[in-house]
Amino acid sequence: MSNESDRDAFARLFAQHSAWLRAYLVSLLADFASAEEVFQEVCVVLWRKYEQFDPETDFRRWASVIARHKVYQHREKQAKPMRFLSNEVLELVADDAVNLSDALEERRVALRTCLAKLSPNDRKLVSTCYSEVNVSFQKAAIELSRPANTVYKALQRIRAGLRSCIERQIAANQ
């Protein structure tokens, strides 16, 4: 990666994965302030090394290796190192976090595909119930002028259908 379009592509990759990278660091450091400090350091290194990144490889894995090294450096700099995690355990947690993130992303993509396959009425019901935090099916029933029990049963049916669809999508991609 060395020309202007490569830098733009790298910037898009970085923007796409920066929230994940922050969460990854919080999972390793268990301290938001430390995670934010290390995140800033990781960002600098990623931008310095962007020419070494191969676009054919997994950005998250590449960034996680750099982040992990920065976490080790941060722990060593601490006046009182965190003793509740050894470096070996930290390594296991870091690997699991990357693998779990990949699996969740695969499920998220499958969910989007499955949601697109829903009928317009089912999609509206899902949108009404899940687009805002703490919307009960009773409130959705009032908003949609449908009996609460009907909405509840429809949501059960839709969730079961989405679950099956997601599993089929994932199985088809493997």
C-alpha positions as CSV (number, residue, x, y, z in Angstrom):
1,M,0.0,0.0,0.0
2,S,1.8,3.1,-1.1
3,N,-0.2,5.4,-3.4
4,E,-3.1,7.8,-2.6
5,S,-5.9,5.4,-3.4
6,D,-4.2,2.8,-1.1
7,R,-4.1,5.4,1.7
8,D,-7.8,6.1,1.1
9,A,-8.6,2.4,1.2
10,F,-6.6,2.0,4.4
11,A,-8.5,5.0,5.9
12,R,-11.8,3.3,5.1
13,L,-10.6,0.1,6.6
14,F,-9.4,1.9,9.7
15,A,-12.7,3.8,10.1
16,Q,-14.7,0.6,9.6
17,H,-12.8,-1.2,12.3
18,S,-11.9,1.5,14.8
19,A,-14.9,0.9,17.1
20,W,-14.0,-2.8,17.2
21,L,-10.3,-2.0,18.0
22,R,-11.4,0.2,20.9
23,A,-13.6,-2.6,22.3
24,Y,-10.8,-5.1,21.7
25,L,-8.4,-2.9,23.8
26,V,-11.0,-2.5,26.6
27,S,-11.4,-6.3,26.7
28,L,-7.7,-6.7,27.2
29,L,-7.1,-3.8,29.6
30,A,-10.4,-3.7,31.5
31,D,-9.9,0.0,32.0
32,F,-11.4,2.6,29.6
33,A,-8.8,5.3,30.2
34,S,-5.9,2.9,29.6
35,A,-7.6,1.4,26.6
36,E,-8.1,4.9,25.1
37,E,-4.5,5.8,25.7
38,V,-3.3,2.6,24.1
39,F,-5.8,3.1,21.2
40,Q,-4.1,6.4,20.4
41,E,-0.7,4.7,20.4
42,V,-2.0,1.9,18.2
43,C,-3.5,4.4,15.7
44,V,-0.2,6.1,15.3
45,V,1.6,2.7,14.7
46,L,-1.1,1.6,12.2
47,W,-0.8,4.7,10.2
48,R,3.0,4.5,10.3
49,K,2.9,0.9,9.1
50,Y,0.0,1.1,6.7
51,E,2.3,0.5,3.7
52,Q,3.2,-2.9,5.2
53,F,-0.5,-3.9,5.3
54,D,-1.5,-6.4,2.7
55,P,-5.1,-5.6,1.6
56,E,-5.6,-9.3,0.8
57,T,-5.2,-10.2,4.5
58,D,-7.5,-9.6,7.5
59,F,-7.2,-6.1,8.8
60,R,-8.5,-7.0,12.3
61,R,-5.9,-9.7,12.8
62,W,-3.1,-7.4,11.6
63,A,-4.3,-4.6,13.9
64,S,-4.8,-6.9,16.8
65,V,-1.2,-8.0,16.7
66,I,0.0,-4.4,16.8
67,A,-2.6,-3.6,19.6
68,R,-1.5,-6.7,21.6
69,H,2.1,-5.5,21.5
70,K,1.1,-2.0,22.6
71,V,-0.9,-3.6,25.5
72,Y,2.2,-5.5,26.6
73,Q,4.2,-2.3,26.5
74,H,1.5,-0.4,28.4
75,R,1.5,-3.1,31.1
76,E,5.2,-3.0,31.5
77,K,5.2,0.8,31.9
78,Q,2.6,0.6,34.7
79,A,4.1,1.3,38.1
80,K,2.0,-1.5,39.5
81,P,1.3,-4.0,36.6
82,M,-2.1,-5.6,36.5
83,R,-1.4,-9.0,38.1
84,F,-4.8,-10.6,37.6
85,L,-3.8,-11.5,34.0
86,S,-0.6,-13.1,33.0
87,N,0.7,-12.5,29.4
88,E,-0.2,-16.0,28.5
89,V,-3.8,-15.5,29.6
90,L,-3.9,-12.1,27.9
91,E,-2.7,-13.9,24.7
92,L,-5.6,-16.4,25.0
93,V,-8.1,-13.6,25.6
94,A,-6.8,-11.6,22.7
95,D,-7.0,-14.5,20.3
96,D,-10.6,-15.4,21.5
97,A,-11.7,-11.7,21.1
98,V,-10.5,-11.7,17.4
99,N,-12.2,-15.0,16.7
100,L,-15.4,-14.1,18.4
101,S,-15.5,-10.8,16.6
102,D,-15.1,-12.6,13.2
103,A,-18.0,-14.9,14.1
104,L,-20.2,-12.0,15.2
105,E,-19.5,-10.1,12.0
106,E,-20.5,-13.2,10.0
107,R,-23.7,-13.5,12.0
108,R,-24.4,-9.7,11.5
109,V,-24.0,-10.0,7.7
110,A,-26.3,-13.1,7.7
111,L,-28.9,-11.2,9.8
112,R,-28.9,-8.3,7.3
113,T,-29.5,-10.8,4.5
114,C,-32.3,-12.5,6.4
115,L,-34.0,-9.3,7.4
116,A,-34.0,-8.3,3.7
117,K,-35.9,-11.5,3.0
118,L,-38.8,-10.7,5.4
119,S,-42.1,-9.5,4.2
120,P,-42.7,-5.8,4.4
121,N,-45.2,-6.3,7.3
122,D,-42.7,-8.5,9.3
123,R,-39.9,-6.1,8.6
124,K,-42.0,-3.2,9.9
125,L,-42.8,-5.2,13.0
126,V,-39.1,-5.9,13.6
127,S,-38.2,-2.3,13.0
128,T,-40.9,-1.0,15.3
129,C,-39.9,-3.4,18.1
130,Y,-36.1,-3.3,17.8
131,S,-35.1,0.1,16.3
132,E,-35.4,1.8,19.7
133,V,-34.1,0.7,23.1
134,N,-36.7,-0.6,25.5
135,V,-39.7,-0.8,23.2
136,S,-42.0,-3.6,24.5
137,F,-44.1,-5.6,22.2
138,Q,-47.1,-4.1,24.0
139,K,-46.0,-0.6,23.0
140,A,-45.4,-1.9,19.4
141,A,-48.9,-3.4,19.4
142,I,-50.4,-0.1,20.3
143,E,-48.3,1.7,17.7
144,L,-49.3,-0.9,15.0
145,S,-52.9,-1.1,16.1
146,R,-52.7,-4.9,16.6
147,P,-53.5,-7.0,19.6
148,A,-50.5,-7.5,21.9
149,N,-50.8,-11.3,21.8
150,T,-50.7,-11.2,18.0
151,V,-47.6,-9.1,18.0
152,Y,-45.9,-11.4,20.6
153,K,-46.7,-14.5,18.5
154,A,-45.6,-12.8,15.3
155,L,-42.3,-11.8,16.9
156,Q,-41.7,-15.4,18.1
157,R,-42.3,-16.7,14.6
158,I,-40.1,-14.0,13.0
159,R,-37.2,-14.6,15.5
160,A,-37.4,-18.4,14.9
161,G,-37.4,-17.8,11.1
162,L,-34.5,-15.4,11.4
163,R,-32.5,-17.8,13.6
164,S,-33.0,-20.6,11.0
165,C,-32.2,-18.3,8.1
166,I,-29.0,-17.1,9.8
167,E,-27.9,-20.7,10.5
168,R,-28.5,-21.6,6.8
169,Q,-26.6,-18.5,5.6
170,I,-23.6,-19.4,7.8
171,A,-23.6,-23.0,6.8
172,A,-23.8,-22.0,3.1
173,N,-20.8,-19.8,3.5
174,Q,-18.5,-22.4,5.1
